[in-house]
Amino acid sequence: MPAPSDRTRLPLSNYRKKRDFHVTPEPAPLAGEASGDAHPSLFVVQKHWASRLHYDFRLELDGVLLSWAVPKGPSYDPKEKRMAIHVENHPVDYASFEGAIPPKQYGAGTVLVWDRGTWEPVGDPHEGMKVGKLVFRLHGEKLAGLWELVRIAKPEDRQDQWILFKKRDEWAQALAEYDVIKALPDSVTTKPLGFIEEREPKAARPARGRELAIDLSGAVSAPLPAKLQPQRATLASSLPTSGDWITEAKLDGYRMLARVDKGRVRLFTSGGHDWTKKLAGLAAEVGKLPVSSGWLDGEIVVLNDGLPNFCALQNAIDGTANLEIVYFLFDLPYFDGKDVRNVPLWARRALLSQLLKNEGERIRFSQDFDAPAAKIFEAAAGLGLEGLMLKRRDARYESGRTQTWLKAKWRLRQELVVCGFTARGSKDCEVGSLLLGYYVGNKLHDAGSVGTGWDARTGGDLWARLTPLEVDAAPFDVAVSRPGRWSRRAAGSERWVRPDLVAEVEFAEWTAEGVVRQASFKGLRVDKPSRRVVREAGQTLMPAPVSQVKVTHRERIVDPSTGVTKLDLVRYYESVLEWMLPHLKDRPLAMVRAPTGISGQLFFQKHAEKTAMPGLEAHDRDLWLNHPPLLTVDTADALMSAAQMNVVEFHTWNSTVQRIGKPDRVIFDLDPGEGVKWGQVQEAALLVHTLLLELGLKAWLKTSGGKGLHIVVPLTPRLDYDVVKSFSRSFVRHLAKTIPERFSATSGASNRIGRVYVDYLRNGIGQTTVAAFSARARSGMGVSMPVSWEQLSALKIGAQWTVQTAREHLSFQTQDPWADYWSNKQTLASALKRLK
């Protein structure tokens, strides 16, 4: 066998011959590269868009990367035998290469790192390469488990052809259920995932806390403290992808700590209020536990059909249903003369579990779940639970908010201060909405309002609680200006109160102004002092949208020309959620539905009808000229629900529901007439762009997904629709008058032969334009795609990208061409003067 230095140099000769390293940014091989035997062997899969898209599969061996070109990429389905062409070895440094290979260079195109990790050969890999059968295990961010490469080429074949396929093991999945290529199309360099074996472990992990001897070596003798501040969780922005975490359900109740001293039990809220008398029966149950002294930490809830119900808990605390309260215990900071806060969490919980082995109906152990956090989160959201608690298995118990305890929510939820209220309609004894706030330091900030989540009885109870607290002026130190003309409640109807009460509120998100959106009242928090209410940092975690919305008739053909199925369309919308939702959010819309496919009957839907789409927002009937409620798609679940109900196209207004009468954009739709070549459409777009720049207006470009292009001009929403539409009409007429051989300002096929019709009619109130990333209900199923002005010259057609290719295009985008669109502030004032 050659010496290692020979093995690393000679196999790269073909790689050197094919490349000019003065031109290409690809790494040149070094003369004395190490063999790579001193560290785990690397593997990398690079997504390569050259003359056509393919995947380069590479395994490190003897200081080089053995390489195969896999046109369709890997699949977790063992039935999928993917062609793999054995190509020249690459240097190990190539494993981290991402970038553009210049034109006229070998492999010209764009490369990104699709997956990376380490690999373990099963048997001798040198012998495997020699005989043409290589079995190995992958440990990557997307790929895991056993795989096999088998040579199928004959000696006389020009190409060294192999096949790559997944071996049957715990990681194998049918392609119809999971296509890793479509599900995870992006670079792991720009969007790292962490190792999949840590994110989604397949082998059942032993419940260590119960199977190992309980390690209490960190416990120290200590007197029982009179007070104990509980450990608090930080709101997570993502589920942990590494580390060892205990996962529990987030219970919808009140935090409660129990102090036991020589058999005497006292119950304290998280704010330190003594609730022993309120919950005397529960205290008696705690006293039956085999604990002579200690602090126990948990949550009190009332269960309805096995799930916590926050409203039922409130009624139980002050009513006759006190015996229905259940105390779930999850931690034990002190126990029988010992301070066990420095004992690892798993050991504290194991000890607590032993103490509760004869638990009754009212005192229970808060179970943890031995499954991937993502799967548990998905299940919790499906059941309607608030979310998950994730705790580091080895964490000590620390009073205050920590990073070793995390809470993950599928909808945001927190306490907010009640600062005022309004009456419900003409009823002067029932609350219609609560005005909310939160503290930043000593300053009380306006947090918006909540007007749903209670019945008439609760509305009356709130009225009775709030009217004695009334004051003359708003208590806010920092207020948010409220919309006037388009406000849902009449200006001046607010009644202000001392900020003493605390409400639990669930909501979709915080707006840019710092107010809650899509809020729902859950109850008053009598256990929390108002001065401790702050805005929690973090965001909701969205469970996998397709799994939340059951997709029926998955194999129905939507487009006969391409074979795109309903499942393909749903998966497309799932894959572009993060790009598409900002273009849909808060905008009234019209949807094109195709129940039997795009070759069947199509119809528009603008309002809420009998066919419900869960998650879509229906807005007030009087929002627009007494029309029926308008619909918006504001969340991932709403978008997926619409896709499940056969919506193909999404068309949006030029204004949002908050300022329905003030458009925040102008759109010019460039529609080529008969005989117009694509080059004329590109030229027309440049001319429109140039004129807009001369008027001092910045504009952004997107394909229509059909024949033409859309030019979008963002506006500060100050002017009404009449003024904005008048501007667009004058602009288009000026174009047609100045360059009549290129442009038409008049609709109708006969008026645009050989010319580009610039449609300004989309700028009227109630008019819509197909949204960015929306599919089109046309043969081929093109997609409306945002592009930069620099990309215009490379476009070949208005349907350049389709449902089948759009997501792959996005995975190669290093920059969002519309990144500055959202922050652009411009008005028509100057443009109107110049145009006149």
N, C-alpha and C positions, 0 to 999 in steps of 0.2 A: 504494500500500500504506500503511495507517495507520502512524503513528509507533509505536515500540516501547512507549511508555507507554500508548497507547490499546489496543494489542494485549494488554497484560497486565491492564488493568482491565476492559474491556468483556466479555471472554469468561467472567468469573467471576460475572456478575450472577445467573445461574440457581443457581449454588452458594450465593450469599448468600441468595437468596429462600427456599430450602428449609430453612434451618437457623436456629435460635435460639442464638446464640453465648453467651448468658447461661446456657444449659442444657447444651448439648453440649460435650464437651472437644475437639472437632475444631478445627483451627486456622482462625482467621478470616483472609481475604485482606488483605494490607497494601496501602495505596493506592499506594505507589511501589515495588512489587517489581521487581527487576532482570529483564532479559530472559532471563538464563541463558546468553547466547551466549559468555561468557568462560570457561566450563569445559565439560568433556565432558557431554553431555546425559544426564540420569538416566533410568532406568526403574525401576519398582517393580511388583510383583504383590502385592496385599493379599488375604488370605484373609478373607472377610467372612461371618460366620454371622448373617444377619438372619432374615427369615421362612423362608429356606432358605439353604443354603450355596452360595456362589458365589465367584468370583475376580475382583478388580478389576485390570485390566491398564492401566498408565499409562505414557505416554511424555512426557518433558519437551520442549516446543517453545515458543519465544517467551515464556518466563517462566511458562507454565502446564503442568499435566499433562493432556494429552489422555487421555481415560478411556473404557474399554469394560468392561462387566460380562460376564464369561465364565462361564456356569453350571457347565460341567464342568471348567474350568481348561485350561491348555495341555497339549499332548502332543508328544512327540518323533517320533511316527509321522506321516509326511506324508499318510497316508490318512485321518487323523482330522481332519475339518473341524469345528472347534469354533465354535458360535454365539457372537458377540460383539456386545452391544448398546452402541452408541455413546451415552454419557451426558454429563452436563455436565462441563466442565473443572473441575479442582481446582487449588488453589494448590500451588506447589512444596513448601511446608512439609508438605503432607499425606503426602509420600513417607515420612516417618519416623513417621507416626501409628500407634500401637497403643493399644487400650483399648476400653472399653465405651461405645457410644452409647446414651443413656438411652431408656427406653420413651417412646412417643408422639413421638419425634423421627424425622426422616427417616433411614431406614437403621438403625433401632434394632437393636442386636445387638453382637457382638464382632468386632473387627478385629485382625489381626496381619499383620506384614510377612513374606510367604511367600518372596519373592525380591527382590533389588535389585542394581543395577549400573549400567552405562552402555549406551547404544545408539548405533548409527551408521546413518543412513538411506542407502539405496542410491538415488541420484538426489535430486531436489528433494522434500523432505517436504511442502512447501506444495502443490506440484502434485499429489503423491500423495493428499493429503487431498481436494483439489478433485475429482480424477477417481475417487476411491474405490479406489485401489490403492497400498498403502504396503508397500514392501519394506525390510527393515532387518536389521542384525546385532546380537545381544544378547551382552553380556559380564556374566554374572551369577554368583551362587553356585550356582544350580540350572539356569538356562537359558543356552544358548550357541548360536552358529551363526546361519544365515539363517532368517528368519521372514517371513510375509506376512499382511497384513490386507486383505481385499477386501470392498467394500460390495456387498450383495445386495439392499438395500431399494429399493423403487420410490418415486417422488416422493410418491405418495398414502399411503404406509404411515405408520402412527402412530409406529412405532419406527424408528430409524435402525439397521438390522441389517447387520452385517458377519460375515465368518467369519475366524477366526484359524487358521493352520496352519503346520506346519514345512516349510521348503523342503528338498529332497533335497541333503544334503551329508554331510560326515564325521561329523556329530553325530546324524543321523537314526537312529532305532531303532524297531523294531516294538513296538506297544503290548503284545503278548503277552509280549515279552521284558523290557520295562522301562516301568513306569508311574511317571513322576516324581512325580505327585500322591500316590500311595500310598507310594512309596519314601522321599520326603522331605517329610513333612507338617508339620514344625514351623516356628516363627518363626526367621528368620535373625538376628533381634536377640538373642534369648535363647540360640540355638544357632548361632552363626556358623560357616560352612563354609569360607570363603575362596573365591576365584574358581575355578569348575570348570575353566577353561582352564589354571589352574596345577595343580590337583589331578589332572586327567585329560587332559593335552594330547593332542589327536588327531593333529596333524601331526607326522611324524617329525622329531625334532630332530637336527641334524648332530652327529656325535661330535666335539665341538670340540677335544678334546685331541689328536686325530689329524689333523684337517684344517687347523687353524691352525698357524702357526709356533710352536714351543715357546718360551714366554717365560721365560727364565732370568735376567731382569734382577735378581731378588731374591737371587740366589746371591752368596755372598761367600767369598773364600779363607779357609780355616781348617784347622788341624791336625785329624786324625781323633781324636775322643775315645775313650778306652779303654772307657768305659761309656756306655750310652745308655738312659735310662728311656723306655719306649714311650708313645705316645699311647693313651689309653683312651677308650672310648665310654661315654656315659651312657644308661641304660635309658630309652627313650622311652615316654611315656604316650599318644602319638598319632602318626600319621604326619604329617610336615610338609605343610602346605597351601600354603605360599608359600616363595619362595627357590629357589635352584638347587642341587640335591643330586645326588650320584653314588650310585647304589644297587648294592650288591653282595650276594651271598648270605652269610649268616652261617655260617661253616664250623665244623663240630663237631670241633674238634681242640685242639692246643696252640699258643699264640702263640710264635713263634720269630723272633729277630732274628739276622741274620748280619753279622759284622764281617769285612771284607776289607781286609787291609793288605799290600801288595806281594805279592799272590797267596796269602797265608796266610789261611785261613778259620777263624773260630771261631763256634760257634753258642751263643746264650744264650736261656734261657727268659725270660718276662716278669718273673720274680722275680730275674733276674740269675745263675742257675745255668748253669755252663758244661757243655753237653751235646755238645761236639765229639767226644769219644771214643765216647760212646754212639751218635752218628749220623755216624760217620766216612765212610761211603759217601756220605751226603747232603752232607757238607761238601766232599767231593771234587767232587761235581756242581756245587756253587755256585762252586768254584774255576775251573770252565771258562767262567764268564760273562765277557763283555768288560768287567770292572770291575777296575781296578788297586787302588783303595782306596774304601771307602765302607761305609755301613750300609744293609742291606736289611731290610724289615719284612714279615712274613707269618705264615702259619699252616701247621702240618704236620698232615696227615690221612692216613687210610687209606681208600680208596674201595672200597665193596662195591656192585656194580651201578651204579657211577657216582655214588653218594652217600656222603658221609663217614660213617664208623662209628666212634664214640668207643671202644667196647670193643675193636674190632679194632686201633685205634691203640695202646692200652695194651699189648696182647699183642705188638704189633710192636716196641715200644720195648725191651722186655726179652727178647724171644724171637728166633727165627730168621727172622721175617718182616720184618726191618728194611728190606729192600730194597723193600718195598711202600709205604713212607712217601713221600708226595708233598708237596712244599713249594710252596704257593700264595703268591706275592709280590704285595703290594698297595701298597707305598710305598717311597720311596727318600729318606731324610732327608739323607744325605751321599753325595757322588759325586765321585771323582777330584780330591781336594783342595779341593772346594767344599762349604760348608754350604748346602744348598738347602732348609732348613726354612722359610724365608720365601717360597719360590716357591709359587705357588698349587697346590693339590692336583692339578688337572687337568693342569698342566704336568709335575709330578713323575711322575704316572702315565703321561703320554705318553712321557716319557724312559725310564721303566722298561719300557714296552711295546716300545720300540725295542730295548732291550738284550736282551729276551726273544723277539725275532722268530724265532729259531731254537730256541725252547724245546723241551726233551725231555719224556720221560714223567714225570720226577721233579721238575723245576723248571718251574712254570707261572705264567702271569699270571692274577691274580684278575679275571675279566671283570666289567664293570659292564653294566647292562641299561638300554637306552633305551626305557623304557615307564613308565606311571604307577606310582608306588610301591604304590598300593592293589592294582593288578592283579598286580604282581610278588609282593607279600606273599601274596595269595590263592593264587598258583601255588606259592610256596615252602611254604606250609602244606599244600597238597594233596600235595606230594611228600614231606612228612615232614621237611623241613629245619627247623632251629632257628628261623630268622627271617631278618632282613635287617640289613645295615649301611648306614647312610645318612650320607654325609659331604658337608659343604659344599664345593662345587666350587672355591671360591676360598680355602679354609682353609689356614692355615699348619700346619706340624707342631709340635705342642705336647706336651711330656712331661706325663704325668698325665691325669686324667679331664677331659674337655671337653664343651661343648655343641655343638661343630662336628662331632663324631662321635657318632652315635646308634645304638643297637641296638634293634631292634623284634622282640619275640618273641611267638609265638602261644601258647606256654606259658612260664611263668617258669622260669628255670634259673640256678643259680649255685653257687659253691663254699660248703660249710658244714663246720665243724670236727666231727670225730668225737669225741664225748665219752664214749661208752659203747656197750654192745651187750647183746642178749639172745640166748639160744640158740634154735634152731629146734626147737620141740617137745621131745622127749626126747633129741635128738641133741646131745651135749655137745661136739661138735667142729665145729659148723656154726652160723654166725651167722644169727639169725632176723630181727633188726632192728638198725639203727644209731641211736643217740641223738645228736642233732645240736645244734650251737650256732653262734653268731657273735659277733663283738666289737663293742661300742660303746665307743670309747675303750679303756681297759684292762680293761673288765669283760666277762666271757663270759656271754652270754645263752642261755637254753634256746631251741632252735628246733624242738622236737618230734622226730619219728622218721621213718624210712623203712624199709619192710619188704618192698619188691618191687624187681625189677630185676636179680636175680642168680640163677644156677643153683647146684646143690650144690657144684660145683667152686669157684666164686667164693666161696660161703659158707664153705667150708673154708679158702680162702686168707685171707679176712678174719679168720677165727678165729686163724690162725697169726700174723698181723700184730698183732692187738689184744691177745691174752693176755699177751705180754711187757710191755705198757704198763699193766697193771691197777693201779689205786689203790683205796684203801679208801672214798673218799667222792666224791660228784658234784663235778665241777670248776666247776660254774656259780657265778657271782657273782649272777646274777639268774635264778631258776628260775620255771617256770610250774607251778602246781598241776595234778596229773594226775588224771583221773577215776578213781575207785576201783572201785565196784561194776560199772560198765558199761564199764570199760576192756577193750580187746581183749587186753592182755597182763597176766598176773597181777602185782599190786603186789608189789614187792620182788624181781622177777626181774632187775632191771637190774644190770649189771656195769660199773663205771666205769673209764675209762682216762685217761692223760695226754692233753691235747688237742694232739697232735702231727700227726695225720693229717688230710688234707682230702679230702672227698668231693664229687664233682660230682653235683648232685641236680636233677631236673626236677620241678615241682609246679604245681598249679593256682593257688594263691594263698597269701597270708599271712592267717591268721585274726586276729581282734581281739586275741587273747592273744599274738600274735607268734610263732606256730608255723606250719610248712608244712603244707599240706593236699593230699591225693592225691599224695604224693611218690613218685618212682621213682628208684632209684639208677642212675647212669650210669657211675661208675668213680671210682677214687682219683686225686687230682691230686698227683702227685709233684713237679710243677713249682711249686707254690704253698706258701709258708710259712703256717702256720695263723694267726699273729698278724695277717696282713693280710686275713683273711676278715671282711667286714662285710656287713650286710644292704643289698642294693641297693634304691634307691628306684625307683618306677615300677610299671608294671602290664603285664599281657598285652594284646596287641592282637588282637581277634577278627576273623578274616576273615569276609567276608559269609557268614552261616550257610547260606542257601539254596544258594549256589554250592558249599559244602562237602558238602552232602547232596543227592545227585541225586534230584529229584522225579519219580517215575514216575506215569503215568496222570493227568497234570495237569488234563485236562479232565473227569475224572469228576465227576458231579454229586453233591455231598454232601447238599445240602438242596433237594429238588425245589420247595419252596414259594417259595424266593428265587432259585434258580439258582446258589447259591454252589458253586464248584468246589473240588476238592482244592487246586489252586494258590492260590485265594483264601484258603483256610484256612491254608495254609502261610505265605503272605505276611502274613496277620494275625499269626500267632505270631512271625514274624520282626520285625514292626514293634513288638511290645510286649515284646521281650526284656528291656530294661533295667528295665521295671516288674515283669515277672512273675517273673523268676528269684529275687529275694529271698524271694518267697512259696513257692517250690518247694525251694530249696536246702537240702540235708541232711535233708529230710523224707521218710520212707517214703511211698509213694503207691500209689494204685490208678488205673488208666487205663481209660477207656471207649473202645474201638476200634470203628470202623464201616467195615469193609473194602469194603462195597458202598454206603455212604451211610447216613444216619440213618434212612431208611425200611426198610433191610434189617436183618439180624441184628446186634445189638450184643453185646459181651461185655466183662467186666472182666478186667484183667490186673494182678496184684499182685507176681508173682515173675518171675525170669528164666526164659524158656522157649526153645524151639527157634527161634522167630522172633526173631533178634537185633536189637537196636536199638543200634548203635554209640554209645558215649558215655555211656549210662546206667550208673550205679554199682550193682553188685550187692553187698550187704553180708552179713557173716558169717551163716552158717546158724544159729548159736546166738545171734544178736542178740536174737531174741524167741521164747521158748518152743519152741525147736527147730523153728521153721517154716523153710520154704525161704528162701533169701536174699531180703531185701527190696530194692526198687529205689528209687533217688533220681534226680532230674533236677537236676544241679548246674551245667550249663554250657549255653551257647548251642547247641553242637553236639548235645548230648543232647536238648534240646527240639526242635530241628529234625529230628533223627532220629526222634523219637516221632511228630512230625507227618507225616513221610514214611510211617511205618508205620500211618497212618490213625487215630491217636489224636485224639479230639475233646475229651474231658473229662479234666482232671487233678484228682484228689481227694487231699488230703494229711492225714497224721496231725497230732495236736496236739503232737507232740514231735519232736525231731531225733534222728538216729542217735547223736550224742555222748551224749545223755541220754535214751535211748529210754523209760525208765520214768518220767520226770518231765516231764509236759506243761508247755508254756510259754504256753498260752492256754486259754480256755474259749470255746466257741462256742454261741450260741443261734440256732437256725434257726426263723424265724417263717414258718409255713406256713399260709396262709389256707384255711379249710374252705369247703364249698359255701355260696353265698349271701353271702360276705364281700366287701364292696366295698373298693377300694384305699384309700380314706380310713381305713378301720378298721385296715388293716395299718400305715399311717403312724402312727396313734394308738397302736397296740400297741407299735411301736418306741419311741415317746417314753416310754411308761409303763415299759417294760423299762429304758430308759436312765436314767430318773429313779430307779427303785429301785436300780440299780447305783450311781449317784452317792451315794444315801443310805447305801449300804454302804461307801462310800469307794473305789469302783472306777471307773476310767476305761474307756471302751469306744469302739470304732470301728465304723463302719457300712459295709456293702457290699451291693449288690444281689445276688440269687442267680443272676440270669440266667434265672430261671424265673418262678414266681408270687410269691415272697416276698422276704424280706430276711434278712441274716445280721448278728448283732451279735457282735463279737469282743472279748474281754477279754484283754489280754496279761498274762502272769504270769512272775515269776522262777521258774525250774524247780527247786522244792524239794520239793513234795509229790508223792505218787504218784498214779496214775490213780484208784484207789479213792476217795481223799479228794476229788479234784477233781470226779469224777463225782457223788459224794454231795452236794457243794455245789450243783452245777447242778440236781440232782433236787429238792433242798429249795427252791431258788430258784424253780423253775417251779411246784412244788406250792403255794408261798406265793402266787404270782401268781394261779393258778387258784382258790385258796380265797378270796382277797381280792376278786377281780373275776371271778367265775365266768361272768358274761354276756359277757365279752370273751375269756377265755382258757380253753384246755383243756390239761391236762397228760397226757392219755391219747391214745395213737395210735389210728388207725382212723378211717375217713371218717365213720362215724355219730357219733363222739364230738366232732367239731369242726364240725358244721353251724352256720353263723352265728357261729363263733368262730375265733380264731387259735390253732393248735396250736404251742406252743413246744417244739421237739424238743431234749431234753437228752441223748439217747442217743448223740449224736455225740461225747460227751466220754469215752467208754470207750476202753480200750486197743485198738488195732487199728482203731478207727472213723475214718472220713475225712469230710471236707467239701470241696466243690468249691473249688478255689483261686481267688484273685483273678485276674482277667483270663482265666480259662478260659472257653472257649466251652461251650455246652450242646448236647447231641445232641437238640434239640427243634426243631420247626418254627419258622423264623425265626432260629434260631441266636443266641439271646441270649448275653450275656457277663456274668460276675460282675464288677461294677465297684466299686472303693472310692469312697466319697463322703463328704463331710463331713456333720455333723448339720445344718448350715445348708442343705444342698442337699436334705434330706429332703422338705421341703414342695413342691419343684418336681418331684419324681419322679412319673411317671404310671403306672409298672408296674415289676415286678421284672426285666423284660427290656427296660428302657429303651434300652440300647445293645446292638448286635448286632455280629457279625463285620464287617459292612459299614460300621458307623458309629462303632465304639468308638475307633478310632485318631484319627479326626477330632476327636472329643470331647477326647481327651487333648492334642491340639495346641493347644487353647484353654485348657488348665488352666494358670494362672499359679502355682499352689501345689499341692503334693502334699497332699491331705487326710489322708493317713496319715503325714506326715513325722515326727511325734513318736511314732508307734507303736513304732518300733524301739528307741528309747532309754528307753521307759517301764519303770520298775521298780516293781512292786507285788506284794503277796502276798495270800493269802486269809485270813491270820490274823485280822485285825480283822473282815472280812466274815463269817467263820464264827461269831464270837461274836455279832455284831449280828443275824444271821439267826436264830440260836437264840432 
